[in-house]
Amino acid sequence: MNPYFVLGLLVAAILAVGAWQQKKKAALYELSWGVQIFKTLTGRHFLLQLAGFAVFIAFWQLTVKTFSLPWFNRLPGPWECLMEWLSPDPAYGISIYTEDYYKHILFSTYRATTAFLLATLLGVPLGLLMGWSRKFYQYSFPLVELIRPIPPLAWVPLAILVLPGDEPAVIFVTFLVAFFVTTLNTLLGVESIDESYFRAARCLGADKQRLLLDVVLPGAMPFIFTGLQISMGAAWFSLVAGEMIAAQFGLGFLIWDSYSLIQYPVIIIGMITLGIIGWASSAVVRSIGRKLMAWRERELYGSGQSG
Amino acid sequence: MSKMSASNLKLLQPSPPQDGLACRATDGALSIKTVGKIYDPEGVHVEALRDCSLEIAAGEFVAIVGPSGCGKSTLLNIIAGFDNLTSGEILLDGCPLATTNTSPSPGPERVVVFQQGALFPWKTVIENVTYGPVVQGVMSRAEAIQRAREMLSRVGLKDIESSYPGQLSSGMQRRVEIIRALINNPKVLLLDEPFRAMDTVTKSASHQYLLELYSATGKTIFFITHDLEEAIFLADKVMVMTTRPGYIKKTLAVKLPRPRQYAMLAAPEFIAMKADLVGAVHEEAVKAFEAGEREMA
């Protein structure tokens, strides 16, 4: 297949997703689909977003190719990277047609997801417990605060020594950062809950267990989900760092390996892929959060007028 | 604001408890005896209440007024069981509710309606209203929902049961919160400046439905405010609290007939009562202001 054909497919896919979203929006605002699309395309938001991308790509093209500035002239240009990415027969062995590309993506995604899920399963209960029980907070908070600032990469040697093999070590390092972000945001969430909700629940007859379920957990939910989004991002960046040091596959490994093999377009392909996957995973977390916190969504859009 | 007919109001009467003990008309007498409260966080000695005594008869509507920071809310928190007292005692229908050697514990026989509103934003209106009876185990969920629907529809809130509080106006939120309190059949309703943040129109509508609910249920009401007009308009007795350490300095019996009408706000006797209270509260406000300046200096 010709790269231009793929490019066309990609553009068509983006347009289809865009059109579908516009249709949803049109239904929401009770406009016709055509009017909604016109409003969006001529809206400030869309034009500014487009301008942002255009400025970025123009900067890349101008510095690297057009003027070939001294520090930039070793880098590949945007067009070169795009063509390599979409090529059925890539010069450096990585494009959307090669099996290896997906293997790297799969490995990284598997590691990041495992680490993220572990961090959520352990971090949310720990944060809730810290916020709920004064005593437990005093036990654990200083320890957490002392361990948290240690950069993830500093854990790599210990992780490799203690854990069997490189794989668990990379996951562990990824997990750590996500775990602290989740724990602290959950704790912050519990602390942010207005005292009067606790009081109201106790007035109405709730015991300590009910407080945990009916006030602490739902009350902390907005912060928990903010934390999970940050934790997802953090998982990706520490994962890539971990993969650069100790892994045989994964996008971090790919980027570092391409650097040593002087396959510069592959570095860019790896980076852009990370950007897309990172953005998509955050979007998934965000949409789950929205589903779980319908009350908040409605609160933000609902009427706050008095009457 | 929907007008409620007399027959509808009957339905607001809480159903008698299951064990057959009918809700006696004398329930809900509150006597507060020489209560003192000293806060002592990290050695900073603050005396919020000193020898504060007052009697509230069952079914009486009492408003407490006083300058900000005078200890009104402290007293409410002690009655509610959020805080302990350091001297004196509080009796509810003759039984000790708070003493110096009991640890405070809130309960559904004295429910608080909060200044900023404390409906759970993550629960719908019906979930909020049924929360008390369900969590106490006094009603099944189905019974509670039915009861809640009855009560909500009597105050014109039938159609919003699956809304979240964030979607409601502040006036509706407060109405729901009062219903959430009343469904527990409390002996005393504790209202902590519930209409403070409202605009004038919402406020006067809120007064109207609170008065209607009061005449329908006959609950004892302990109402904190710093709005003197509101206090006189709603209450049977208005009590003025002094600046810290707080105690009741003056009690004014409001002799206006019920149901209260807005025309009463312009009646000469209303104005005379207000003038009387303004004098008393102003004196305390000046004291509080000067004390504040001393602390700042």
HADDOCK unambig.tbl for C-alpha pairs under 7 A between the chains (distance, minus, plus):
assign (segid A and resid 196 and name CA) (segid B and resid 118 and name CA) 5.93 0.50 0.50
assign (segid A and resid 197 and name CA) (segid B and resid 118 and name CA) 5.51 0.50 0.50
assign (segid A and resid 197 and name CA) (segid B and resid 120 and name CA) 6.68 0.50 0.50
assign (segid A and resid 200 and name CA) (segid B and resid 112 and name CA) 6.96 0.50 0.50
assign (segid A and resid 200 and name CA) (segid B and resid 118 and name CA) 6.50 0.50 0.50
assign (segid A and resid 202 and name CA) (segid B and resid 106 and name CA) 5.94 0.50 0.50
assign (segid A and resid 202 and name CA) (segid B and resid 107 and name CA) 6.65 0.50 0.50
assign (segid A and resid 203 and name CA) (segid B and resid 106 and name CA) 5.02 0.50 0.50
assign (segid A and resid 203 and name CA) (segid B and resid 107 and name CA) 4.66 0.50 0.50
assign (segid A and resid 203 and name CA) (segid B and resid 108 and name CA) 5.31 0.50 0.50
assign (segid A and resid 203 and name CA) (segid B and resid 111 and name CA) 5.54 0.50 0.50
assign (segid A and resid 203 and name CA) (segid B and resid 112 and name CA) 6.97 0.50 0.50
assign (segid A and resid 204 and name CA) (segid B and resid 107 and name CA) 6.34 0.50 0.50
assign (segid A and resid 204 and name CA) (segid B and resid 108 and name CA) 5.07 0.50 0.50
assign (segid A and resid 204 and name CA) (segid B and resid 111 and name CA) 6.96 0.50 0.50
assign (segid A and resid 204 and name CA) (segid B and resid 132 and name CA) 4.52 0.50 0.50
assign (segid A and resid 205 and name CA) (segid B and resid 107 and name CA) 5.71 0.50 0.50
assign (segid A and resid 205 and name CA) (segid B and resid 108 and name CA) 5.91 0.50 0.50
assign (segid A and resid 205 and name CA) (segid B and resid 132 and name CA) 6.16 0.50 0.50
assign (segid A and resid 205 and name CA) (segid B and resid 135 and name CA) 6.30 0.50 0.50
assign (segid A and resid 205 and name CA) (segid B and resid 136 and name CA) 5.48 0.50 0.50
assign (segid A and resid 206 and name CA) (segid B and resid 135 and name CA) 6.13 0.50 0.50
assign (segid A and resid 218 and name CA) (segid B and resid 122 and name CA) 6.57 0.50 0.50
assign (segid A and resid 295 and name CA) (segid B and resid 121 and name CA) 6.65 0.50 0.50
assign (segid A and resid 295 and name CA) (segid B and resid 122 and name CA) 5.37 0.50 0.50
assign (segid A and resid 295 and name CA) (segid B and resid 164 and name CA) 5.87 0.50 0.50
assign (segid A and resid 298 and name CA) (segid B and resid 166 and name CA) 6.93 0.50 0.50
assign (segid A and resid 298 and name CA) (segid B and resid 167 and name CA) 6.58 0.50 0.50
assign (segid A and resid 299 and name CA) (segid B and resid 166 and name CA) 4.28 0.50 0.50
assign (segid A and resid 299 and name CA) (segid B and resid 167 and name CA) 5.62 0.50 0.50
assign (segid A and resid 302 and name CA) (segid B and resid 166 and name CA) 6.61 0.50 0.50
assign (segid A and resid 302 and name CA) (segid B and resid 167 and name CA) 4.69 0.50 0.50
assign (segid A and resid 303 and name CA) (segid B and resid 167 and name CA) 5.37 0.50 0.50
assign (segid A and resid 303 and name CA) (segid B and resid 168 and name CA) 6.64 0.50 0.50
assign (segid A and resid 304 and name CA) (segid B and resid 166 and name CA) 6.82 0.50 0.50
assign (segid A and resid 304 and name CA) (segid B and resid 167 and name CA) 6.52 0.50 0.50
assign (segid A and resid 304 and name CA) (segid B and resid 168 and name CA) 6.64 0.50 0.50
assign (segid A and resid 304 and name CA) (segid B and resid 169 and name CA) 5.76 0.50 0.50
assign (segid A and resid 305 and name CA) (segid B and resid 169 and name CA) 5.30 0.50 0.50
assign (segid A and resid 306 and name CA) (segid B and resid 169 and name CA) 4.43 0.50 0.50
assign (segid A and resid 306 and name CA) (segid B and resid 170 and name CA) 5.11 0.50 0.50
assign (segid A and resid 306 and name CA) (segid B and resid 171 and name CA) 6.22 0.50 0.50
assign (segid A and resid 306 and name CA) (segid B and resid 202 and name CA) 6.74 0.50 0.50
assign (segid A and resid 307 and name CA) (segid B and resid 169 and name CA) 5.66 0.50 0.50
assign (segid A and resid 307 and name CA) (segid B and resid 171 and name CA) 6.00 0.50 0.50
assign (segid A and resid 307 and name CA) (segid B and resid 202 and name CA) 5.76 0.50 0.50
